[in-house]
């Protein structure tokens, strides 16, 4: 299909808007939440475990992480985005968690932008997952060029992100999504690195997961409803009450909540990687995601906020998530992640979805 023309300067401005607005509380948990508040662990007052021997190590895409945690995909393609990425990547290296790049689309339009994505000098050992949009995959890339995009930044794997709602609200958005699934299948079959598919905040639902099951992707990231709303961000970028801005506000929490998306993903892809994400804020929510079926989890907004203060603040935020996960596993009677996946969560039918205890 023909490429959709875009102004590179316009793309840079849009990325800057995204980073600025993403820090705003208005676009966090706009609706009922990510669904995890409805689930509870039973606290074991006799855990019969040594807290110091809880094993949170995680094998992911060929690398061993200290915990099943990744810094989620956020940004890239501007000087400020590059600065933030370096802070986050250095923190990931220091704590031995994974790091996910924001969309590398700016590299396709401005090759010099590789500098804001190439972070191996500060994160030589870190698991790094690259990122490109489904539309760009269809219009501009094949297996070989996708591999080259990953190799340019030293990525161990690459996400293909799906964001049809965001694109529908975005004034400059891509609205023709025909052929994206076929492109994913073709690239997954031909690429010599793991290809994963992720949403960007609307969650992967049952029909989408069923379609993806027929491809050779290595796994998915849920990015469910309950965190940053990109529909809301695109609505806020439009400084007038345009029809699309109205739609963005109405559809801010349209999609599949995180908890439900994880359950559906594990059911649809029983032997493939499932990364839970979508509004995660702490280690307790990470533990719930693992118990629901995720292999690992990605968090973005808490680390983006911490990055405004520097690397040490991000390291402290990561350490807090990991220690909360450790103590939760201890109290749930799970000495390792395999046992955590076997812990039964209690579903509380009448729980307030905004209550995150």
C-alpha positions in Angstrom: 0.0 0.0 0.0 1.1 3.6 -0.5 2.7 5.4 2.3 0.8 8.1 4.1 2.8 11.3 3.8 3.7 13.0 7.0 5.6 16.2 7.8 8.7 15.3 10.0 8.5 18.5 11.9 4.9 17.9 12.6 5.8 14.4 13.9 8.4 15.9 16.3 5.8 18.4 17.6 3.3 15.6 18.2 5.9 13.6 20.1 6.6 16.6 22.3 2.9 17.1 23.0 2.5 13.4 23.9 5.4 13.6 26.5 4.0 16.8 28.0 0.4 15.7 28.2 1.3 12.1 29.4 2.5 13.6 32.7 -0.9 15.1 33.3 -3.2 13.4 35.8 -6.1 14.1 33.5 -5.1 11.2 31.2 -4.5 8.7 34.0 -7.2 6.1 34.8 -10.0 8.2 33.3 -12.7 5.5 33.9 -13.2 2.6 36.2 -9.6 1.4 36.3 -7.7 -1.6 35.1 -9.8 -4.2 36.8 -7.1 -5.4 39.2 -8.8 -4.0 42.2 -11.5 -6.6 42.0 -8.9 -9.3 42.8 -7.5 -10.1 46.2 -4.7 -12.3 47.5 -5.4 -14.2 50.7 -2.8 -13.0 53.2 -1.1 -16.0 54.9 -0.3 -15.2 58.5 1.8 -18.4 58.6 3.6 -18.2 55.2 6.3 -20.8 56.1 8.8 -19.0 53.9 12.0 -17.0 54.3 11.4 -13.5 52.9 15.1 -13.2 52.0 14.9 -16.3 49.8 12.0 -15.2 47.6 13.1 -15.7 44.0 11.8 -13.2 41.5 14.2 -13.9 38.7 12.6 -14.1 35.3 13.8 -15.5 32.0 12.5 -13.3 29.2 13.5 -13.2 25.5 16.8 -14.8 26.2 17.9 -12.7 29.2 17.6 -13.1 33.0 15.9 -10.2 34.8 16.0 -9.5 38.5 12.2 -9.4 38.5 9.4 -9.8 35.9 9.4 -6.1 35.2 9.9 -3.9 32.2 9.9 -0.1 31.9 7.1 0.3 29.4 7.2 2.0 26.0 6.9 5.7 26.2 8.8 8.1 23.9 11.5 8.9 21.4 12.2 11.1 18.4 13.0 14.4 20.1 15.9 15.8 22.1 13.8 15.8 25.3 12.6 12.3 24.6 16.1 11.1 24.1 17.1 12.6 27.5 14.2 10.8 29.2 15.1 7.5 27.4 18.7 7.7 28.6 17.6 8.2 32.2 15.1 5.3 32.0 17.6 3.0 30.3 20.3 3.6 32.8 17.9 2.9 35.6 16.9 -0.3 33.9 20.6 -1.3 33.6 21.2 -0.6 37.3 18.2 -2.6 38.5 18.4 -5.4 35.9 14.8 -5.0 34.5 13.8 -4.7 30.9 13.3 -1.5 28.9 10.8 -0.9 26.0 11.4 1.8 23.5 8.7 4.2 22.3 7.7 4.1 18.6 10.7 4.2 16.3 8.7 5.8 13.6 10.8 9.0 13.7 13.8 6.9 12.7 12.0 6.1 9.4 11.4 9.7 8.6 14.5 11.2 10.1 17.3 8.7 10.3 19.4 11.0 12.5 16.8 10.4 15.3 18.5 7.1 16.0 20.4 9.0 18.8 17.2 9.2 20.9 16.7 5.5 20.7 20.3 4.0 20.7 20.9 3.5 24.4 23.4 0.6 24.5 26.2 2.9 25.8 24.2 3.3 29.1 22.4 0.0 29.0 24.8 -2.6 27.5 23.3 -5.7 29.2 19.6 -4.6 29.5 16.8 -6.4 27.7 15.7 -3.8 25.1 12.5 -4.2 23.0 12.1 -2.0 20.0 8.8 -0.6 18.7 7.1 0.3 15.4 3.5 0.9 14.5 1.3 -1.5 12.7 0.6 1.0 9.9 4.4 1.7 9.4 5.0 -2.1 9.3 2.4 -2.5 6.6 3.4 0.5 4.5 7.2 0.8 4.9 8.8 -2.4 6.3 9.5 -6.0 5.5 11.2 -8.6 7.7 14.7 -7.5 6.7 14.1 -3.8 7.2 12.4 -4.4 10.5 15.4 -6.4 11.6 17.6 -3.5 10.5 15.5 -1.1 12.6 16.0 -3.3 15.7 19.7 -3.7 15.0 20.2 0.0 14.7 19.4 0.4 18.4 20.6 -3.0 19.6 17.1 -4.2 20.4 16.7 -7.9 21.4 13.1 -8.0 20.1 10.6 -5.6 18.6 7.0 -4.7 19.3 4.4 -4.0 16.6 2.0 -1.6 18.4 -1.7 -1.3 17.6 -3.4 2.0 18.2 -6.5 2.4 16.0 -8.4 4.4 18.6 -5.5 6.9 19.0 -5.1 7.2 15.3 -8.9 7.7 14.8 -8.8 10.7 17.2 -5.5 12.1 16.1 -5.9 14.9 13.6 -2.9 13.5 11.6 -3.9 9.9 12.2 -3.9 6.9 9.9 -7.4 5.7 9.4 -7.0 2.8 6.9 -6.1 -0.3 8.9 -6.6 -2.9 6.1 -3.8 -5.4 5.7 -2.1 -4.9 9.1 -2.7 -8.4 10.3 -1.3 -9.9 7.1 1.8 -7.8 7.5 2.3 -8.9 11.0 2.0 -12.5 9.9 4.5 -12.1 7.1 7.1 -10.3 9.2 6.7 -12.7 12.1 7.3 -15.6 9.7 10.4 -14.0 8.1 12.2 -12.1 10.8 15.2 -13.5 12.7 14.2 -11.9 16.0 11.2 -12.2 18.3 8.2 -10.1 17.2 5.6 -9.2 19.8 2.3 -7.3 19.4 1.1 -4.7 21.9 -1.8 -2.4 22.4 -1.2 1.2 23.6 -3.9 1.5 26.3 -7.1 -0.1 25.0 -6.2 -3.7 25.7 -6.2 -6.7 23.5 -9.6 -8.3 23.3 -10.7 -11.8 22.5 -11.2 -11.3 18.7 -7.9 -9.6 18.3 -6.1 -12.3 20.2 -7.8 -15.0 18.2 -6.5 -13.3 15.0 -3.0 -12.9 16.3 -2.9 -16.6 17.4 -2.7 -17.6 13.7 0.6 -15.6 13.3 4.0 -16.6 14.3 4.5 -13.8 16.9 6.4 -14.6 20.1 3.8 -13.0 22.3 1.8 -9.9 23.3 1.7 -7.0 25.7 -1.9 -6.3 26.8 -1.6 -2.5 27.6 -5.2 -2.7 28.8 -7.7 0.0 29.7 -6.9 1.6 33.1 -3.8 3.7 32.6 -2.8 6.5 30.2 -5.6 7.2 27.7 -4.1 8.0 24.3 -7.6 8.9 23.1 -7.8 11.5 25.9 -4.3 12.8 25.0 -5.2 13.3 21.4 -8.4 15.0 22.4 -6.4 17.4 24.7 -4.0 18.2 21.9 -6.9 19.7 19.9 -7.4 23.1 21.5 -11.0 23.3 20.4 -14.0 21.1 20.8 -13.7 19.4 17.5 -15.8 16.4 16.7 -12.7 14.2 17.1 -11.9 15.8 20.4 -15.4 15.1 21.6 -15.1 11.5 20.5 -11.7 11.2 22.3 -13.2 12.3 25.6 -16.1 9.9 25.3 -14.0 7.0 24.2 -11.2 7.6 26.7 -11.7 4.3 28.5 -13.0 2.3 25.5 -11.6 -1.2 25.3 -10.6 -4.2 27.4 -9.4 -3.6 31.0 -5.9 -5.0 31.9 -7.1 -7.8 34.2 -9.5 -9.2 31.6 -7.0 -8.8 28.7 -4.4 -10.8 30.6 -6.8 -13.6 31.2 -7.9 -13.6 27.5 -4.3 -13.5 26.3 -3.2 -16.4 28.4 -6.2 -18.4 27.2 -5.6 -17.6 23.5 -1.8 -17.9 23.6 -1.1 -20.6 26.3 2.5 -21.2 25.2 3.6 -17.7 24.2 4.8 -14.7 26.1 2.2 -12.5 27.8 3.3 -9.2 29.2 0.7 -7.6 31.4 0.4 -3.8 31.3 -2.1 -1.0 31.4 -2.3 1.3 34.4 0.0 -0.7 36.7 1.3 1.4 39.6 2.9 -0.9 42.1 4.3 -4.3 42.9 1.0 -5.6 44.3 -0.6 -5.0 40.8 2.4 -6.7 39.2 1.8 -9.8 41.5 -1.8 -9.9 40.6 -1.0 -9.8 36.9 1.4 -12.7 37.3 -1.2 -14.7 39.2 -3.7 -14.0 36.4 -1.4 -15.4 33.8 1.2 -12.8 32.8 4.8 -13.9 32.4 6.1 -10.4 33.2 4.7 -6.8 33.5 5.4 -3.4 32.0 4.9 -0.1 33.8 5.4 3.3 32.3 3.8 6.4 34.0 5.3 6.0 37.5 8.8 5.8 35.9 8.2 8.7 33.6 7.2 10.8 36.6 10.3 9.7 38.5 12.5 10.4 35.4 11.8 14.1 35.8 14.0 13.9 38.9 16.8 11.8 37.4 18.2 8.3 37.3 18.3 7.8 41.1 14.6 8.6 41.4 13.8 6.0 38.7 16.0 3.4 40.5 14.2 4.1 43.7 10.8 3.7 42.1 11.8 0.4 40.5 13.2 -0.8 43.8 9.9 0.0 45.5 7.9 -2.0 42.9 10.3 -5.0 43.3 10.3 -4.9 47.1 6.5 -4.7 47.1 6.3 -7.7 44.8 8.7 -9.6 47.0 6.7 -9.0 50.1 3.4 -9.8 48.3 4.8 -13.2 47.2 6.0 -13.9 50.7 2.5 -13.2 52.2 0.8 -15.2 49.4 3.0 -18.2 50.0 4.8 -18.1 46.7 8.6 -18.7 46.9 9.1 -18.1 43.2 7.2 -16.9 40.1 6.1 -20.4 39.1 4.3 -20.7 42.5 2.9 -17.2 42.2 1.2 -18.2 38.9 -0.5 -21.0 40.8 -1.9 -18.8 43.6 -5.7 -18.4 43.4 -6.9 -14.8 43.5 -10.3 -14.1 45.0 -12.6 -12.1 42.7 -14.7 -9.5 44.7 -17.8 -8.9 42.7 -18.9 -5.7 44.4 -15.5 -4.1 44.9 -15.1 -0.5 44.0 -13.0 -0.5 40.8 -11.3 2.6 42.0 -10.1 0.9 45.2 -6.6 -0.3 44.5 -5.9 -2.0 47.8 
